[in-house]
Amino acid sequence: MKNTTSTAWHTSESLSEKSAMTSFITWTNRETSLPIEDYTTLWEWSVAQPADFWTGLARFFDLSLDTDDRGALAVEAMPGAIWFPAAQINYASQVLRHAKSGGVAIRHQSEAGEIVDMSWADLEERVTTLAAALERLGIVAGDRVVGYLPNTPDTIVAFLACASIGAVWSLCAPDMGAQTVLERFRQIAPKAIFTRTQYDFGGKSRDRSAEVSALLAGLPSLESWITLDAATGVTLPGTVTRHSWRDLLGGSAQVRPRQLPFDHPLWVVYSSGTTGSPKAIVHGHGGVVLEHLKLVGLHCDVTPSDTFSWYSSTGWIMWNVHIGGLLTGATVAIAEGSPGFPDNGRLWRFIEAAAVTVFGAGAAWYSACMKAGIHPKDEADLTKLKMLGSTGSPLPPEAYEWIRQTVRDDIWIAPIAGGTDLAGVFLAGSPTLPVHVGEMQCRALGAAVYAFDQDGQVVIDDVGELVCTRPMPSMPLYLWGDTDGTRLHESYFDTFPGIWRQGDWVRITVRGSGIIYGRSDATINRYGIRMGTADIYRVVEDRDDVLDSLVVDLEYLGKSSCMILFVKLADGIDLDERLKTTIVQDLKTRVSPHHVPDLIEAAPDVPYTLTGKKLEVPIKKLLLGKSMLEVVTQDAMANPHCLAWYDAYSEAYLAR
């Protein structure tokens, strides 16, 4: 696929000149005496000299990262890179250093529309008080603390308090079913859990008492349960002690953030593969601080004078990125609840009401607004808005044009692509560059990103596997429980040894911009939230009337996502509307309301390899137009007789 000319425009000259990116280019040119005059030369330097770049980035943002004779990058390897081995840092201390500035740290809007501000001073007091309370409960550095919480300021406080004492944080959204959450939290054996049993979404109050009870019963390592509400309907196991959020914050003792090694674990996030338990990915304090200052502070141009909001649930890595705005000293604005309640204009009105200057959301939300006929500038005054970000899935070209027509014709549209795996980005935006419809403006600083063909050769202006050829500080320290590193290697490095393979199809243009065409593996990506197919199978195949299943999510070459669930039914069972509705409801309740199929089809069998793996990727490729001969070697299959049915189904599907 070759490059084609696309509509392009520049952001305002004032935005470009005053941006943090321009300041960083000027600063780097002066400090290094190198001919770094624009974004292209800056990126080239950042990937050619990664140790110098990340050291310079730290200095630019006034971070003190000590080095010794081992330097900033003591071991350059993937996996196994060692960054800043002599440095001490703490994510929470980098946030709270802005407390002296005064002003608003967090601005929160409930679904009902009420806006409440939390000052920097109040944030600091709550974090340091809760940190002291956690230490009184026996939480020490290295202990895992988890949350089953909605997106509120309290969730941010809980995370920062854990980070400040070196506890390892992990978070799941309350719309996820208990079994799905237990598949994640059990891996890390948490010592304490924060929960809320009620949250509002779509105009309804959601009661999660049964799920919280299941979590408390299903996590034998728990000692402490910290509840943020009354939780009257929860059954408490005898081995767990209940504590009130209000009581813990009512203490007088305070604990300042502890300085920790650069690679001390900060959090565990989860990215599922196609089989087995979700990968429990561990990121470090130092790597995340640097990556988020780069992403938020430079690529999104979030400064202390900005209000930054990225609509997200707590189950998505964008929650982690969003609160990274606090690292820059900006105000972080949270829109809790549904983006479509009471209507699709809700978040546009929130932008005005919360004085948001930099806003992001999943690409699916923009498409939903476009299809609903929303005209954002008729909904709200958006004149203070300088950037609109997008991620989760490719932003379709028609959405770029719709944004220009209905928001502002010179608005900076800056989609990003990266993911849970590195808690950061490979492709991003810059206010110094033109915006081309359908493209991400640039490869992110410090990210040696290329498109590889199947032979591991770089391709320009053609679709290939997205790879990163040099390490970045926020790449996983390890996967929890992966003692010998086998799963980490198989997840990212088995295709191209020593080179990170992201699992996305990408085209890098001749000017350095990028276009993502979807997942090259079978992970389900719905509304920006990735879920492994194993999570779907556990629910669907738990039914007596379903013997087996196969799920694929089609998002490639700009097409809209379509999730298809194939089910092999028990004898005498018909796939009627009642059964379809029941399957969908089960998935909504036990997995996630976002991960329900668009189509459910009865199939005679589910295709397997001889080694017992479902043919998810081959069937996906078949439904995207490849021939059966291109995607399947029948000799490697356990049941090749079923392929004829999928071939016929694909033909009919593509003819629609």
Secondary structure, DSSP 8 states (H G I E B T S, - for coil): -------EE---HHHHHHSHHHHHHHHHHHHH-S---SHHHHHHHHHHSHHHHHHHHHHHTT------TT-SEEE--TTT-EE-TT-EE-HHHHHHGGGGG-SEEEEEE-TTS-EEEEEHHHHHHHHHHHHHHHHHTT--TT-EEEEE--SSHHHHHHHHHHHHTT-EEEEE-TTS-HHHHHHHHHHH--SEEEE-SEEEETTEEEE-HHHHHHHHHH-TT--EEEESS--TT----TT-EEEEHHHHHT-S-------EETT-EEEEEEE--SSSS-EEEEEEHHHHHHHHIIIIIIIS---TT-EEEE---TTSHHHHHHHGGGGGT-EEEEE-S-TTSS-TTHHHHHHHHTT-SEEEEEHHHHHHHHHTT--HHHHS--TT--EEEEESS---HHHHHHHHHHT-TT-EEEE-EEETTTTEEEEE--TTS-EETT-B-EE-TT--EEEE-TTS-EESSSEEEEEE-S--TTS-SEETT-TTSHHHHHHHTSSSTTSEEEEEEEEE-TTS-EEEEEESS--EEETTEEE-HHHHHHHHTTSTTEEEEEEEEE--TT---EEEEEEEE-TT----HHHHHHHHHHHHHHT-TT---SEEEE-S---BBTTS-B-HHHHHHHHTT--HHHH--GGGBS-GGGHHHHHHHHHHHHT-
